[in-house]
Amino acid sequence: GAPVRGRVLIIDDVITDGASKREAADLIRAAGATPVGVAITMDRQERASDSAEDRRSGVQYVEQTLGLRVVSIATLADLMQFLATTGDAVLAANTERVAAYRQRYGI
């Protein structure tokens, strides 16, 4: 591929704990370029760590620790709102499972 240089935007499908964004930023810096931000399709709004002391989300981890702004197209809250208002019984049937996922992993 093309050489990595200049200012680089990291693009990914989702963000969970932020680890893959940290790895990408490290690789970009190692190549002599500058990571400038992260664009994702879905912010799962998950905890970055299982630690009781660190209750940050993956997005908060990336923004605070790596100093990179994160922009997402949608969030887990958006998905839950959609499921609650869709009017499509097949889609709405997933509401409880998504809520359980958020209860277990969410911020």
C-alpha positions in Angstrom: 0.0 0.0 0.0 0.8 3.7 0.1 3.4 4.9 2.6 2.0 6.2 5.9 2.9 9.8 6.2 1.4 13.1 7.3 -1.8 13.3 9.2 -3.7 10.0 9.5 -7.4 9.4 10.4 -8.0 6.0 11.9 -11.3 4.5 10.5 -12.9 1.4 12.0 -16.3 -0.3 12.3 -16.7 -0.2 16.1 -14.9 0.7 19.3 -15.0 -1.6 22.3 -12.1 -1.1 24.8 -9.9 1.1 22.5 -6.9 -1.4 22.3 -6.9 -1.7 18.5 -7.0 2.1 18.2 -4.0 2.3 20.5 -2.2 -0.2 18.4 -3.1 1.6 15.2 -1.9 4.9 16.6 1.4 3.3 17.7 2.0 1.9 14.2 1.2 5.3 12.6 3.6 7.1 14.9 6.3 4.4 14.3 6.0 5.1 10.5 6.7 8.8 11.2 3.1 10.0 10.7 0.6 11.6 13.1 -2.7 10.1 14.1 -5.3 12.9 14.2 -8.5 11.2 15.1 -10.8 8.2 15.0 -14.0 7.7 12.9 -16.2 4.7 13.7 -19.6 3.5 12.6 -20.7 2.2 16.1 -19.8 3.2 19.6 -20.8 0.3 21.7 -20.5 2.5 24.8 -18.6 -0.3 26.6 -16.3 -0.1 29.5 -12.7 0.1 28.4 -11.7 -2.1 31.4 -13.2 -4.6 33.8 -11.5 -2.6 36.6 -13.9 -1.2 39.2 -11.6 1.9 39.5 -11.6 2.7 35.8 -15.2 3.2 34.5 -14.2 4.9 31.3 -15.7 3.9 28.0 -13.6 2.8 25.0 -14.2 6.3 23.5 -13.2 8.0 26.7 -10.0 5.9 26.9 -9.0 6.8 23.3 -9.7 10.5 23.8 -8.1 10.9 27.2 -5.2 8.5 27.0 -4.3 8.8 23.3 -5.4 12.4 22.8 -7.5 11.5 19.7 -11.0 12.8 19.1 -13.5 10.0 18.3 -16.5 10.6 16.1 -19.1 7.9 15.6 -22.0 7.5 13.2 -24.2 5.7 15.8 -24.1 4.6 19.4 -25.6 1.7 21.3 -28.1 4.1 22.8 -29.1 5.0 19.2 -29.6 1.4 18.4 -31.7 0.8 21.5 -33.9 3.9 20.7 -34.4 2.5 17.1 -35.4 -0.9 18.4 -37.9 0.7 20.8 -39.5 2.7 18.1 -39.1 0.7 14.9 -42.6 -0.8 14.7 -41.0 -3.9 13.2 -41.7 -6.8 15.5 -38.8 -8.9 14.2 -36.3 -6.1 15.0 -38.0 -5.1 18.3 -37.7 -8.7 19.5 -33.9 -8.0 19.9 -34.5 -5.2 22.5 -34.2 -7.4 25.6 -30.9 -9.0 24.3 -29.4 -5.6 23.5 -30.5 -4.2 26.9 -28.9 -7.3 28.6 -25.7 -6.7 26.6 -25.6 -3.1 27.7 -26.3 -4.0 31.3 -23.3 -6.4 31.3 -20.7 -4.4 29.4 -22.0 -0.9 29.1 -21.0 2.3 30.9 
